[in-house]
Amino acid sequence: MERVSETQTPPKTLQYRIDGPDDAPVLILGPSLGTTWHMWDRQIAELSRRWRVFRFDLPGHGGAPAHPATAVAELADRLLATLDELGIQRFGYAGCSIGGAIGIELALRQPQRVASLALVAASPRFGTADEFRQRGVIVRTNGLDPMARTAPERWFTQGFASAQPAIVEWAVQMVRTTDPGCYIAACEALAAFDVRGELGLVGVPTLVLVGSEDQVTGPAEARTLVAGIPDARLALVPGASHLAPVEQPAAVTDLLERHFSTAWQDTLSAIPAPPVAPAISAPVAPVAEIAAASPEQPQAVRTGRPDPYIAGMKVRREVLGDAHVDRATAEADDFTGDFQELITRYAWGEVWTREGLDRRTRSVVTLTALVAGGHLDELAFHTRAALRNGLTPAEIREVLIHAAVYCGVPAANSAFKVAQAVIQQETTPEA
């Protein structure tokens, strides 16, 4: 049986495709950022013999309606809403990259629905928040072409890319046809995703599958997952990079068949395992203690309401970036420490968290105020923050032109030099 839901997808659900028998257990396959459900095409012939295979597209990917989702939890909610409409309650789940993040989210929030889990090229934290927000800035400024051009080197080994130019071109076109706003939103979702402190709560049998040559989320990240998830096993796929299901389809299919046939005993016990299956490692010992990163927090102010320092630090990091905040806090000493606490608690925790203005508007106000005051050092990192908050270089230019009238041409002239340098640095794709 084959069923496809495409253009009429409501905003709170996902575009999907179903292959396999109606009465078979459901196996969900989740895609990587910039790909479509077609990244799993080479697994379908085998998997759909035993499972009712459900694939979905991320918002704005593969022609899906462009309803951006800026959090992994929101993507998980949309997937659950789609499954609820179809009457699907319990399922196995395999996801690649951001698809793996969705799987972890499901296992943490809805463990009774997830029978078994496979995480492909996944991580409890994908790089750094700064990296993904920077990617969003580049896409907002240049479109998706820079991401499309660099996709082959991120996704495939050099040998595969050279031998399979048609597949490489197909992958590039998947990225180029993605909605930029939805891609940026997915970058925001990955920037905010961090479950390092919650891995011990994943209570379902888990296969962690990674390509041996993956330079994006490679074996180190895979071992972190295995070390943190109580019932997890590691499978290393030789000769594969980030999109292992595309590059080594037979090996990945065999691993998935073996895992879901043996780890999902309550509903699949009658299904025999494949006669020949790749070896999967036993659970590995933790390689290091894993703890959620959190800045040191000063003593809470007893005001009868939540201390704004915590919310302020969160917003400050989201707007200015981890690197900037880490540098500022690391440089704080007995003389400047109280000041750093003050701006975190009051500027960021009291003002930037207010609901009356969105962050884009607050960036406009801040840029104008800094031009008026001639605070060029602050203008530099708030120009960077404005790009992260969604302003385009053209919009920043208009803010500075407007400020020239009300703050003075000399002040705006200096501001243009600072902003131009920052914008060039932030929006120029890597060669």
C-alpha positions as a Markdown table, in Angstrom:
| # | Residue | x | y | z |
|---|---|---|---|---|
| 1 | Met | 0.0 | 0.0 | 0.0 |
| 2 | Glu | 1.3 | 3.5 | -0.8 |
| 3 | Arg | -0.2 | 6.7 | 0.4 |
| 4 | Val | 1.1 | 10.3 | 0.0 |
| 5 | Ser | -0.1 | 13.5 | 1.7 |
| 6 | Glu | 1.4 | 16.6 | 0.1 |
| 7 | Thr | 0.0 | 20.0 | -0.8 |
| 8 | Gln | -3.0 | 20.1 | 1.5 |
| 9 | Thr | -0.9 | 19.6 | 4.6 |
| 10 | Pro | -2.3 | 21.8 | 7.5 |
| 11 | Pro | 0.2 | 24.0 | 9.3 |
| 12 | Lys | 0.4 | 21.8 | 12.4 |
| 13 | Thr | 1.0 | 18.5 | 10.6 |
| 14 | Leu | 3.6 | 17.2 | 8.2 |
| 15 | Gln | 3.7 | 16.1 | 4.7 |
| 16 | Tyr | 4.1 | 12.3 | 4.6 |
| 17 | Arg | 4.3 | 9.1 | 2.6 |
| 18 | Ile | 3.4 | 5.6 | 3.6 |
| 19 | Asp | 4.7 | 2.3 | 2.0 |
| 20 | Gly | 4.0 | -1.2 | 3.1 |
| 21 | Pro | 1.1 | -3.4 | 4.4 |
| 22 | Asp | -1.7 | -1.6 | 6.2 |
| 23 | Asp | -1.7 | -4.2 | 9.0 |
| 24 | Ala | 2.1 | -4.2 | 9.6 |
| 25 | Pro | 3.8 | -2.4 | 12.6 |
| 26 | Val | 4.7 | 1.2 | 11.8 |
| 27 | Leu | 8.3 | 2.3 | 11.3 |
| 28 | Ile | 8.9 | 6.0 | 10.9 |
| 29 | Leu | 11.9 | 7.4 | 9.0 |
| 30 | Gly | 12.9 | 11.0 | 9.7 |
| 31 | Pro | 15.0 | 13.1 | 7.3 |
| 32 | Ser | 18.1 | 15.2 | 7.7 |
| 33 | Leu | 18.2 | 19.0 | 7.3 |
| 34 | Gly | 18.0 | 20.0 | 3.6 |
| 35 | Thr | 16.8 | 16.6 | 2.4 |
| 36 | Thr | 13.4 | 15.0 | 1.7 |
| 37 | Trp | 11.9 | 11.7 | 2.5 |
| 38 | His | 13.6 | 10.5 | -0.7 |
| 39 | Met | 16.9 | 10.1 | 1.2 |
| 40 | Trp | 15.4 | 6.8 | 2.5 |
| 41 | Asp | 14.4 | 5.6 | -1.0 |
| 42 | Arg | 17.1 | 2.9 | -1.1 |
| 43 | Gln | 15.8 | 1.3 | 2.2 |
| 44 | Ile | 12.1 | 1.1 | 1.2 |
| 45 | Ala | 12.0 | -2.0 | -0.9 |
| 46 | Glu | 13.3 | -4.1 | 2.0 |
| 47 | Leu | 11.8 | -2.4 | 5.0 |
| 48 | Ser | 8.3 | -2.1 | 3.5 |
| 49 | Arg | 8.1 | -5.9 | 3.4 |
| 50 | Arg | 7.9 | -6.1 | 7.1 |
| 51 | Trp | 6.8 | -2.7 | 8.2 |
| 52 | Arg | 4.3 | 0.0 | 7.3 |
| 53 | Val | 7.0 | 2.6 | 6.6 |
| 54 | Phe | 6.0 | 6.2 | 7.3 |
| 55 | Arg | 8.3 | 8.9 | 5.9 |
| 56 | Phe | 7.8 | 12.6 | 6.4 |
| 57 | Asp | 9.2 | 15.9 | 5.1 |
| 58 | Leu | 10.3 | 18.8 | 7.3 |
| 59 | Pro | 8.4 | 22.0 | 6.7 |
| 60 | Gly | 9.3 | 23.7 | 3.4 |
| 61 | His | 11.3 | 20.6 | 2.3 |
| 62 | Gly | 10.4 | 18.5 | -0.8 |
| 63 | Gly | 7.5 | 20.8 | -1.7 |
| 64 | Ala | 5.9 | 20.6 | 1.8 |
| 65 | Pro | 4.0 | 23.8 | 2.8 |
| 66 | Ala | 6.4 | 26.4 | 4.2 |
| 67 | His | 5.2 | 26.6 | 7.8 |
| 68 | Pro | 8.5 | 27.2 | 9.7 |
| 69 | Ala | 9.2 | 25.4 | 13.0 |
| 70 | Thr | 11.9 | 26.9 | 15.2 |
| 71 | Ala | 12.2 | 24.1 | 17.8 |
| 72 | Val | 12.7 | 20.4 | 17.7 |
| 73 | Ala | 9.9 | 20.0 | 20.1 |
| 74 | Glu | 7.6 | 21.7 | 17.7 |
| 75 | Leu | 8.6 | 19.4 | 14.9 |
| 76 | Ala | 7.9 | 16.4 | 17.2 |
| 77 | Asp | 4.5 | 17.9 | 18.0 |
| 78 | Arg | 3.6 | 18.2 | 14.3 |
| 79 | Leu | 4.7 | 14.6 | 13.7 |
| 80 | Leu | 2.6 | 13.4 | 16.6 |
| 81 | Ala | -0.4 | 15.4 | 15.3 |
| 82 | Thr | 0.0 | 13.8 | 11.9 |
| 83 | Leu | 0.2 | 10.3 | 13.5 |
| 84 | Asp | -2.8 | 11.0 | 15.6 |
| 85 | Glu | -4.9 | 11.9 | 12.6 |
| 86 | Leu | -3.9 | 8.5 | 11.1 |
| 87 | Gly | -4.7 | 6.6 | 14.3 |
| 88 | Ile | -1.0 | 5.5 | 14.7 |
| 89 | Gln | -0.2 | 5.2 | 18.4 |
| 90 | Arg | 2.9 | 3.0 | 18.7 |
| 91 | Phe | 5.8 | 2.9 | 16.3 |
| 92 | Gly | 9.5 | 2.4 | 15.8 |
| 93 | Tyr | 11.5 | 5.4 | 14.8 |
| 94 | Ala | 14.7 | 6.0 | 12.8 |
| 95 | Gly | 15.9 | 9.5 | 12.1 |
| 96 | Cys | 19.0 | 11.0 | 10.5 |
| 97 | Ser | 20.6 | 14.2 | 11.9 |
| 98 | Ile | 17.7 | 16.6 | 12.8 |
| 99 | Gly | 15.5 | 13.6 | 12.2 |
| 100 | Gly | 17.4 | 11.9 | 15.0 |
| 101 | Ala | 16.9 | 14.9 | 17.3 |
| 102 | Ile | 13.1 | 14.5 | 16.7 |
| 103 | Gly | 13.5 | 10.8 | 17.7 |
| 104 | Ile | 15.2 | 11.7 | 21.0 |
| 105 | Glu | 12.5 | 14.3 | 21.7 |
| 106 | Leu | 9.8 | 11.7 | 21.1 |
| 107 | Ala | 11.6 | 9.1 | 23.3 |
| 108 | Leu | 11.9 | 11.7 | 26.2 |
| 109 | Arg | 8.4 | 13.0 | 26.0 |
| 110 | Gln | 6.3 | 10.1 | 24.7 |
| 111 | Pro | 8.2 | 6.9 | 25.6 |
| 112 | Gln | 5.0 | 4.9 | 25.7 |
| 113 | Arg | 4.6 | 5.4 | 22.0 |
| 114 | Val | 8.2 | 4.7 | 20.9 |
| 115 | Ala | 8.8 | 1.0 | 20.7 |
| 116 | Ser | 12.4 | 1.2 | 19.5 |
| 117 | Leu | 14.7 | 4.0 | 18.3 |
| 118 | Ala | 17.5 | 4.3 | 15.8 |
| 119 | Leu | 19.6 | 7.5 | 15.6 |
| 120 | Val | 21.6 | 8.0 | 12.4 |
| 121 | Ala | 24.3 | 10.7 | 12.3 |
| 122 | Ala | 22.8 | 12.2 | 15.4 |
| 123 | Ser | 24.0 | 14.0 | 18.4 |
| 124 | Pro | 22.7 | 15.3 | 21.8 |
| 125 | Arg | 23.9 | 18.7 | 20.7 |
| 126 | Phe | 24.7 | 19.6 | 17.1 |
| 127 | Gly | 27.9 | 21.6 | 17.0 |
| 128 | Thr | 27.3 | 25.0 | 18.7 |
| 129 | Ala | 24.4 | 27.4 | 18.7 |
| 130 | Asp | 26.6 | 30.0 | 17.1 |
| 131 | Glu | 27.4 | 27.8 | 14.1 |
| 132 | Phe | 23.8 | 27.2 | 13.3 |
| 133 | Arg | 22.7 | 30.8 | 13.8 |
| 134 | Gln | 25.6 | 31.8 | 11.6 |
| 135 | Arg | 24.3 | 29.4 | 8.9 |
| 136 | Gly | 20.9 | 31.1 | 9.2 |
| 137 | Val | 22.5 | 34.5 | 8.6 |
| 138 | Ile | 24.3 | 33.2 | 5.5 |
| 139 | Val | 21.1 | 31.7 | 4.1 |
| 140 | Arg | 19.0 | 34.8 | 4.9 |
| 141 | Thr | 21.6 | 37.0 | 3.0 |
| 142 | Asn | 22.7 | 34.7 | 0.1 |
| 143 | Gly | 19.9 | 32.2 | -0.2 |
| 144 | Leu | 20.4 | 28.4 | -0.2 |
| 145 | Asp | 23.0 | 28.3 | -2.9 |
| 146 | Pro | 26.0 | 28.3 | -0.5 |
| 147 | Met | 24.5 | 25.4 | 1.5 |
| 148 | Ala | 23.7 | 23.5 | -1.7 |
| 149 | Arg | 27.2 | 23.9 | -3.1 |
| 150 | Thr | 28.8 | 22.6 | 0.2 |
| 151 | Ala | 26.3 | 19.8 | 0.8 |
| 152 | Pro | 28.3 | 17.1 | -1.1 |
| 153 | Glu | 31.4 | 17.6 | 1.1 |
| 154 | Arg | 29.3 | 17.5 | 4.3 |
| 155 | Trp | 27.2 | 14.5 | 3.2 |
| 156 | Phe | 29.4 | 12.2 | 1.3 |
| 157 | Thr | 32.9 | 10.8 | 1.2 |
| 158 | Gln | 35.1 | 12.2 | -1.6 |
| 159 | Gly | 35.2 | 8.8 | -3.3 |
| 160 | Phe | 31.5 | 8.4 | -3.4 |
| 161 | Ala | 31.0 | 12.0 | -4.6 |
| 162 | Ser | 33.4 | 11.4 | -7.5 |
| 163 | Ala | 31.9 | 8.0 | -8.5 |
| 164 | Gln | 28.2 | 9.1 | -8.2 |
| 165 | Pro | 27.8 | 12.5 | -9.8 |
| 166 | Ala | 24.1 | 12.0 | -10.5 |
| 167 | Ile | 23.4 | 11.3 | -6.8 |
| 168 | Val | 25.4 | 14.3 | -5.8 |
| 169 | Glu | 23.5 | 16.5 | -8.1 |
| 170 | Trp | 20.2 | 15.1 | -6.8 |
| 171 | Ala | 21.4 | 16.0 | -3.3 |
| 172 | Val | 22.3 | 19.5 | -4.3 |
| 173 | Gln | 18.9 | 20.0 | -5.9 |
| 174 | Met | 17.1 | 18.9 | -2.7 |
| 175 | Val | 18.8 | 21.7 | -0.8 |
| 176 | Arg | 18.2 | 24.3 | -3.6 |
| 177 | Thr | 14.5 | 23.6 | -3.6 |
| 178 | Thr | 14.0 | 23.9 | 0.1 |
| 179 | Asp | 12.2 | 27.0 | 1.4 |
| 180 | Pro | 14.9 | 29.3 | 2.9 |
| 181 | Gly | 12.7 | 30.5 | 5.8 |
| 182 | Cys | 12.0 | 26.9 | 6.8 |
| 183 | Tyr | 15.7 | 26.0 | 6.5 |
| 184 | Ile | 16.6 | 29.0 | 8.7 |
| 185 | Ala | 14.0 | 27.9 | 11.3 |
| 186 | Ala | 15.4 | 24.4 | 11.3 |
| 187 | Cys | 18.8 | 25.9 | 12.0 |
| 188 | Glu | 17.3 | 27.7 | 14.9 |
| 189 | Ala | 15.8 | 24.5 | 16.2 |
| 190 | Leu | 19.2 | 22.8 | 16.0 |
| 191 | Ala | 20.9 | 25.8 | 17.7 |
| 192 | Ala | 18.6 | 25.4 | 20.7 |
| 193 | Phe | 18.7 | 21.6 | 20.9 |
| 194 | Asp | 20.7 | 20.3 | 23.8 |
| 195 | Val | 19.7 | 17.1 | 25.6 |
| 196 | Arg | 23.1 | 16.1 | 27.0 |
| 197 | Gly | 21.7 | 16.2 | 30.5 |
| 198 | Glu | 18.7 | 14.1 | 29.6 |
| 199 | Leu | 20.1 | 11.1 | 27.8 |
| 200 | Gly | 19.8 | 8.9 | 30.8 |
| 201 | Leu | 16.0 | 9.3 | 30.6 |
| 202 | Val | 15.8 | 7.7 | 27.1 |
| 203 | Gly | 14.3 | 4.4 | 28.1 |
| 204 | Val | 13.8 | 2.6 | 24.8 |
| 205 | Pro | 16.2 | 0.2 | 23.0 |
| 206 | Thr | 18.4 | 2.4 | 20.8 |
| 207 | Leu | 20.7 | 1.8 | 17.9 |
| 208 | Val | 23.2 | 4.6 | 17.3 |
| 209 | Leu | 24.4 | 4.3 | 13.7 |
| 210 | Val | 27.2 | 6.5 | 12.3 |
| 211 | Gly | 29.3 | 6.6 | 9.2 |
| 212 | Ser | 33.0 | 6.1 | 9.9 |
| 213 | Glu | 33.9 | 9.1 | 7.8 |
| 214 | Asp | 31.2 | 11.5 | 9.1 |
| 215 | Gln | 32.8 | 14.9 | 9.7 |
| 216 | Val | 29.5 | 16.5 | 10.8 |
| 217 | Thr | 28.2 | 14.3 | 13.6 |
| 218 | Gly | 30.8 | 11.5 | 13.6 |
| 219 | Pro | 31.8 | 8.7 | 15.9 |
| 220 | Ala | 32.7 | 10.9 | 18.8 |
| 221 | Glu | 29.1 | 12.2 | 19.0 |
| 222 | Ala | 27.8 | 8.7 | 18.5 |
| 223 | Arg | 29.8 | 7.4 | 21.4 |
| 224 | Thr | 28.4 | 10.3 | 23.5 |
| 225 | Leu | 24.9 | 9.1 | 22.8 |
| 226 | Val | 25.8 | 5.5 | 23.5 |
| 227 | Ala | 27.5 | 6.5 | 26.8 |
| 228 | Gly | 24.4 | 8.4 | 27.9 |
| 229 | Ile | 21.5 | 6.3 | 26.8 |
| 230 | Pro | 21.1 | 3.2 | 29.1 |
| 231 | Asp | 20.0 | 0.7 | 26.4 |
| 232 | Ala | 22.0 | 1.8 | 23.4 |
| 233 | Arg | 24.3 | 0.0 | 21.0 |
| 234 | Leu | 26.8 | 1.4 | 18.5 |
| 235 | Ala | 27.0 | 0.5 | 14.8 |
| 236 | Leu | 29.8 | 2.0 | 12.7 |
| 237 | Val | 29.3 | 2.0 | 9.0 |
| 238 | Pro | 32.6 | 1.9 | 7.1 |
| 239 | Gly | 33.0 | 4.1 | 4.0 |
| 240 | Ala | 30.1 | 6.3 | 4.8 |
| 241 | Ser | 29.8 | 10.0 | 5.7 |
| 242 | His | 26.8 | 11.9 | 7.0 |
| 243 | Leu | 24.1 | 10.6 | 4.7 |
| 244 | Ala | 25.0 | 6.9 | 5.4 |
| 245 | Pro | 21.5 | 5.7 | 4.2 |
| 246 | Val | 22.3 | 7.1 | 0.7 |
| 247 | Glu | 26.0 | 6.2 | 0.6 |
| 248 | Gln | 25.9 | 2.7 | 2.1 |
| 249 | Pro | 22.2 | 1.7 | 1.7 |
| 250 | Ala | 22.6 | -2.1 | 2.0 |
| 251 | Ala | 24.6 | -1.9 | 5.3 |
| 252 | Val | 22.2 | 0.7 | 6.8 |
| 253 | Thr | 19.1 | -1.4 | 5.8 |
| 254 | Asp | 20.6 | -4.5 | 7.3 |
| 255 | Leu | 21.4 | -2.7 | 10.6 |
| 256 | Leu | 17.9 | -1.2 | 10.8 |
| 257 | Glu | 16.2 | -4.6 | 10.0 |
| 258 | Arg | 18.3 | -6.3 | 12.7 |
| 259 | His | 17.6 | -3.7 | 15.3 |
| 260 | Phe | 13.9 | -3.3 | 14.8 |
| 261 | Ser | 13.4 | -7.1 | 14.5 |
| 262 | Thr | 15.1 | -7.9 | 17.8 |
| 263 | Ala | 14.6 | -4.8 | 20.0 |
| 264 | Trp | 10.9 | -4.5 | 19.4 |
| 265 | Gln | 9.9 | -7.8 | 20.9 |
| 266 | Asp | 6.4 | -6.8 | 22.1 |
| 267 | Thr | 5.0 | -6.4 | 18.5 |
| 268 | Leu | 7.6 | -7.9 | 16.2 |
| 269 | Ser | 8.6 | -11.2 | 17.9 |
| 270 | Ala | 7.1 | -13.2 | 15.1 |
| 271 | Ile | 9.3 | -11.5 | 12.5 |
| 272 | Pro | 12.5 | -13.4 | 12.0 |
| 273 | Ala | 15.8 | -11.5 | 11.9 |
| 274 | Pro | 17.6 | -11.4 | 8.5 |
| 275 | Pro | 19.7 | -14.5 | 7.9 |
| 276 | Val | 22.9 | -12.4 | 7.7 |
| 277 | Ala | 23.1 | -9.2 | 9.7 |
| 278 | Pro | 25.9 | -6.8 | 10.3 |
| 279 | Ala | 27.4 | -7.0 | 13.7 |
| 280 | Ile | 26.3 | -4.5 | 16.3 |
| 281 | Ser | 28.4 | -3.7 | 19.2 |
| 282 | Ala | 27.5 | -4.4 | 22.8 |
| 283 | Pro | 26.8 | -1.3 | 24.9 |
| 284 | Val | 30.0 | 0.6 | 25.4 |
| 285 | Ala | 31.2 | 2.1 | 28.7 |
| 286 | Pro | 30.9 | 5.9 | 29.0 |
| 287 | Val | 34.0 | 7.6 | 27.7 |
| 288 | Ala | 33.5 | 10.7 | 29.8 |
| 289 | Glu | 31.0 | 12.2 | 32.2 |
| 290 | Ile | 28.3 | 14.0 | 30.2 |
| 291 | Ala | 26.7 | 17.1 | 31.8 |
| 292 | Ala | 24.7 | 19.9 | 30.4 |
| 293 | Ala | 26.7 | 23.0 | 29.9 |
| 294 | Ser | 25.5 | 25.9 | 32.1 |
| 295 | Pro | 27.2 | 29.1 | 33.2 |
| 296 | Glu | 27.9 | 29.8 | 36.8 |
| 297 | Gln | 25.0 | 31.7 | 38.3 |
| 298 | Pro | 25.3 | 34.2 | 41.0 |
| 299 | Gln | 23.2 | 34.0 | 44.1 |
| 300 | Ala | 19.6 | 34.6 | 43.3 |
| 301 | Val | 18.0 | 37.9 | 44.2 |
| 302 | Arg | 15.2 | 37.3 | 46.7 |
| 303 | Thr | 12.4 | 39.4 | 45.1 |
| 304 | Gly | 9.5 | 37.1 | 45.5 |
| 305 | Arg | 9.6 | 36.2 | 41.7 |
| 306 | Pro | 11.9 | 34.2 | 39.5 |
| 307 | Asp | 15.4 | 35.6 | 39.3 |
| 308 | Pro | 15.8 | 37.3 | 35.9 |
| 309 | Tyr | 19.4 | 36.4 | 35.7 |
| 310 | Ile | 18.6 | 32.9 | 34.4 |
| 311 | Ala | 16.3 | 34.1 | 31.7 |
| 312 | Gly | 18.7 | 37.0 | 30.9 |
| 313 | Met | 21.7 | 34.6 | 30.4 |
| 314 | Lys | 19.6 | 32.5 | 28.1 |
| 315 | Val | 18.5 | 35.5 | 25.9 |
| 316 | Arg | 22.0 | 37.1 | 26.0 |
| 317 | Arg | 23.5 | 33.9 | 24.6 |
| 318 | Glu | 20.8 | 33.5 | 21.9 |
| 319 | Val | 21.2 | 37.1 | 20.8 |
| 320 | Leu | 24.9 | 37.7 | 21.1 |
| 321 | Gly | 26.2 | 34.1 | 20.7 |
| 322 | Asp | 27.9 | 31.7 | 23.1 |
| 323 | Ala | 31.4 | 32.8 | 22.0 |
| 324 | His | 30.8 | 36.4 | 22.8 |
| 325 | Val | 29.2 | 35.7 | 26.2 |
| 326 | Asp | 31.8 | 33.1 | 27.1 |
| 327 | Arg | 34.5 | 35.6 | 26.4 |
| 328 | Ala | 32.8 | 38.4 | 28.4 |
| 329 | Thr | 32.2 | 36.2 | 31.4 |
| 330 | Ala | 35.7 | 34.6 | 31.3 |
| 331 | Glu | 37.3 | 38.1 | 31.3 |
| 332 | Ala | 35.2 | 39.2 | 34.3 |
| 333 | Asp | 37.1 | 39.7 | 37.5 |
| 334 | Asp | 36.5 | 41.2 | 40.9 |
| 335 | Phe | 36.3 | 44.6 | 39.4 |
| 336 | Thr | 34.0 | 43.9 | 36.4 |
| 337 | Gly | 32.1 | 40.8 | 37.7 |
| 338 | Asp | 29.3 | 42.8 | 39.3 |
| 339 | Phe | 28.7 | 44.8 | 36.1 |
| 340 | Gln | 28.5 | 41.6 | 34.0 |
| 341 | Glu | 25.9 | 40.3 | 36.5 |
| 342 | Leu | 24.0 | 43.6 | 36.3 |
| 343 | Ile | 23.7 | 43.7 | 32.5 |
| 344 | Thr | 22.7 | 40.0 | 32.4 |
| 345 | Arg | 20.0 | 40.4 | 35.0 |
| 346 | Tyr | 18.6 | 43.8 | 34.1 |
| 347 | Ala | 19.4 | 44.6 | 30.4 |
| 348 | Trp | 18.9 | 41.0 | 29.2 |
| 349 | Gly | 16.7 | 39.5 | 31.9 |
| 350 | Glu | 14.3 | 42.5 | 32.5 |
| 351 | Val | 14.2 | 44.3 | 29.2 |
| 352 | Trp | 15.1 | 41.9 | 26.3 |
| 353 | Thr | 12.7 | 39.4 | 27.7 |
| 354 | Arg | 9.7 | 41.7 | 27.7 |
| 355 | Glu | 6.9 | 40.7 | 25.3 |
| 356 | Gly | 6.1 | 44.2 | 24.0 |
| 357 | Leu | 8.6 | 44.1 | 21.2 |
| 358 | Asp | 10.0 | 41.2 | 19.2 |
| 359 | Arg | 13.8 | 40.7 | 18.9 |
| 360 | Arg | 14.0 | 42.2 | 15.4 |
| 361 | Thr | 12.4 | 45.4 | 16.6 |
| 362 | Arg | 14.6 | 45.5 | 19.7 |
| 363 | Ser | 17.7 | 45.2 | 17.4 |
| 364 | Val | 16.5 | 48.1 | 15.4 |
| 365 | Val | 16.1 | 50.3 | 18.5 |
| 366 | Thr | 19.4 | 49.2 | 19.9 |
| 367 | Leu | 21.3 | 49.9 | 16.7 |
| 368 | Thr | 19.8 | 53.4 | 16.5 |
| 369 | Ala | 20.6 | 54.1 | 20.1 |
| 370 | Leu | 24.2 | 53.0 | 19.7 |
| 371 | Val | 24.6 | 55.2 | 16.6 |
| 372 | Ala | 23.3 | 58.2 | 18.5 |
| 373 | Gly | 25.7 | 57.5 | 21.4 |
| 374 | Gly | 28.7 | 56.8 | 19.2 |
| 375 | His | 29.3 | 53.4 | 20.8 |
| 376 | Leu | 31.0 | 51.7 | 17.9 |
| 377 | Asp | 32.4 | 48.7 | 19.8 |
| 378 | Glu | 28.9 | 47.9 | 21.0 |
| 379 | Leu | 27.5 | 48.6 | 17.5 |
| 380 | Ala | 29.8 | 45.9 | 16.1 |
| 381 | Phe | 28.5 | 43.0 | 18.1 |
| 382 | His | 24.9 | 44.3 | 18.1 |
| 383 | Thr | 25.1 | 44.4 | 14.2 |
| 384 | Arg | 26.0 | 40.7 | 14.5 |
| 385 | Ala | 23.1 | 40.2 | 16.9 |
| 386 | Ala | 20.7 | 42.0 | 14.5 |
| 387 | Leu | 21.7 | 39.6 | 11.7 |
| 388 | Arg | 21.0 | 36.6 | 14.1 |
| 389 | Asn | 17.7 | 38.2 | 15.1 |
| 390 | Gly | 16.5 | 38.2 | 11.5 |
| 391 | Leu | 17.4 | 41.6 | 10.1 |
| 392 | Thr | 18.9 | 41.5 | 6.6 |
| 393 | Pro | 21.9 | 43.6 | 5.5 |
| 394 | Ala | 19.5 | 45.7 | 3.5 |
| 395 | Glu | 17.3 | 46.4 | 6.5 |
| 396 | Ile | 20.4 | 47.3 | 8.6 |
| 397 | Arg | 21.4 | 49.7 | 5.9 |
| 398 | Glu | 18.0 | 51.4 | 6.1 |
| 399 | Val | 18.3 | 51.7 | 9.9 |
| 400 | Leu | 21.6 | 53.5 | 9.5 |
| 401 | Ile | 20.3 | 55.8 | 6.8 |
| 402 | His | 17.3 | 56.7 | 9.0 |
| 403 | Ala | 19.7 | 57.2 | 11.9 |
| 404 | Ala | 21.8 | 59.6 | 9.8 |
| 405 | Val | 18.8 | 62.0 | 9.7 |
| 406 | Tyr | 18.1 | 62.0 | 13.4 |
| 407 | Cys | 21.5 | 61.2 | 14.9 |
| 408 | Gly | 23.9 | 63.0 | 12.5 |
| 409 | Val | 25.7 | 62.2 | 9.3 |
| 410 | Pro | 29.2 | 61.8 | 11.0 |
| 411 | Ala | 27.8 | 59.3 | 13.5 |
| 412 | Ala | 26.1 | 57.3 | 10.7 |
| 413 | Asn | 29.3 | 57.5 | 8.6 |
| 414 | Ser | 31.3 | 55.8 | 11.4 |
| 415 | Ala | 28.5 | 53.3 | 12.0 |
| 416 | Phe | 28.4 | 52.3 | 8.3 |
| 417 | Lys | 32.1 | 51.4 | 8.4 |
| 418 | Val | 31.6 | 49.3 | 11.4 |
| 419 | Ala | 28.5 | 47.6 | 10.2 |
| 420 | Gln | 29.9 | 47.0 | 6.7 |
| 421 | Ala | 32.9 | 45.1 | 8.1 |
| 422 | Val | 30.7 | 42.9 | 10.4 |
| 423 | Ile | 28.2 | 42.2 | 7.7 |
| 424 | Gln | 30.9 | 41.1 | 5.2 |
| 425 | Gln | 32.4 | 38.8 | 7.8 |
| 426 | Glu | 29.1 | 37.3 | 8.9 |
| 427 | Thr | 27.5 | 36.8 | 5.5 |
| 428 | Thr | 30.4 | 35.6 | 3.4 |
| 429 | Pro | 30.1 | 31.8 | 2.8 |
| 430 | Glu | 33.1 | 29.7 | 3.4 |
| 431 | Ala | 35.0 | 28.9 | 0.3 |
